[in-house]
């Protein structure tokens, strides 16, 4: 029986995310940017809070380079969550081919997981 590797699972998850973002591109932009006065007015902040909640269990008070308290950790997570959403929205709003969009989504995924240096590897 074939067992899926961690790398294959990550690749499949990435593909699913890219497919959803590409398929619902216009709806996502409307929900996050054209939502004033609708039930989606706070959609971005609600997503940020959800992203922070899912990461709270992994927070540390000390990292390899930084000693950081809970309050600072939450600020850092908030900034990173906003950044992830804004990067994806920026890409969704651009007029480009779907192949180019897919390639950039994949590069953004690698960047979020491993940092800028990994884009050159």
Secondary structure as the mmCIF struct_conf table of DSSP 4:
data_model
#
loop_
_struct_conf.conf_type_id
_struct_conf.id
_struct_conf.beg_label_comp_id
_struct_conf.beg_label_asym_id
_struct_conf.beg_label_seq_id
_struct_conf.end_label_comp_id
_struct_conf.end_label_asym_id
_struct_conf.end_label_seq_id
HELX_RH_AL_P HELX_RH_AL_P1 UNK A 6 UNK A 23
TURN_TY1_P TURN_TY1_P1 UNK A 24 UNK A 24
HELX_RH_AL_P HELX_RH_AL_P2 UNK A 25 UNK A 33
BEND BEND1 UNK A 34 UNK A 34
TURN_TY1_P TURN_TY1_P2 UNK A 36 UNK A 37
BEND BEND2 UNK A 38 UNK A 38
TURN_TY1_P TURN_TY1_P3 UNK A 39 UNK A 42
HELX_RH_AL_P HELX_RH_AL_P3 UNK A 43 UNK A 55
HELX_RH_3T_P HELX_RH_3T_P1 UNK A 56 UNK A 58
BEND BEND3 UNK A 61 UNK A 61
STRN STRN1 UNK A 62 UNK A 62
BEND BEND4 UNK A 64 UNK A 65
STRN STRN2 UNK A 67 UNK A 67
HELX_RH_AL_P HELX_RH_AL_P4 UNK A 70 UNK A 93
BEND BEND5 UNK A 94 UNK A 94
HELX_RH_AL_P HELX_RH_AL_P5 UNK A 98 UNK A 114
HELX_RH_3T_P HELX_RH_3T_P2 UNK A 116 UNK A 120
#
